[in-house]
Amino acid sequence: MFDVGDVVRNVAANIVGEVVEIDGDTVYIEQDNGAEVDFPISTLVLESAFQAKHSGAVQDDAGSHAYDATYQTVIDNLYPAMLEVGQTAHAKIAPVPGVTPKRWDELSALQKLNVLSEATDTPVKSWIDASKNGAKPSLATLQLSLLGAYQKGKK
């Protein structure tokens, strides 16, 4: 599973280090400060896999960016108050220990839509569908209804 030299993380303890020895089910790791600690192998994950899962990085292949223009069009047509709902929701997301959270401005258009989707309980597909010409509800109508519900929930 792991080899000497791998960088691993114990998520619960938020400890990262390089594997220096493996003895059965026990892995000994050396932290950056030189301290050596040991953990059961079942409690460790590769640091690279942990970062890939939690960093919020967007893959750089063509398929991952096929609909970027569509997502950006939706974001570009949102009211400032709706974007503020997203920013507020994003700011409340609990950070994952060991991962530097992205600021709102660093998120891709899809990531922003995902935050808005979660905050308003409205699927991303609904945002996209509403942004199309002749859509019922229109993007404006969808936003006004969500903003109204959001304001009632805040009081």
Stockholm file with secondary structure:
# STOCKHOLM 1.0

chainA/1-155         MFDVGDVVRNVAANIVGEVVEIDGDTVYIEQDNGAEVDFPISTLVLESAFQAKHSGAVQDDAGSHAYDATYQTVIDNLYPAMLEVGQTAHAKIAPVPGVTPKRWDELSALQKLNVLSEATDTPVKSWIDASKNGAKPSLATLQLSLLGAYQKGKK
#=GR chainA/1-155 SS CCCTTCEEEETTTTEEEEEEEEETTEEEEECTTSCEEEEEGGGEEEHHHHHHHHSCCCCCSGGGGTTHHHHHHHHHTSCHHHHHHHHHHHHTSCCCTTSCCCCGGGSCHHHHHHHHHHHHTCCHHHHHHHTSTTCSSCHHHHHHHHHHHHHHHHC
#=GC SS_cons         CCCTTCEEEETTTTEEEEEEEEETTEEEEECTTSCEEEEEGGGEEEHHHHHHHHSCCCCCSGGGGTTHHHHHHHHHTSCHHHHHHHHHHHHTSCCCTTSCCCCGGGSCHHHHHHHHHHHHTCCHHHHHHHTSTTCSSCHHHHHHHHHHHHHHHHC
//
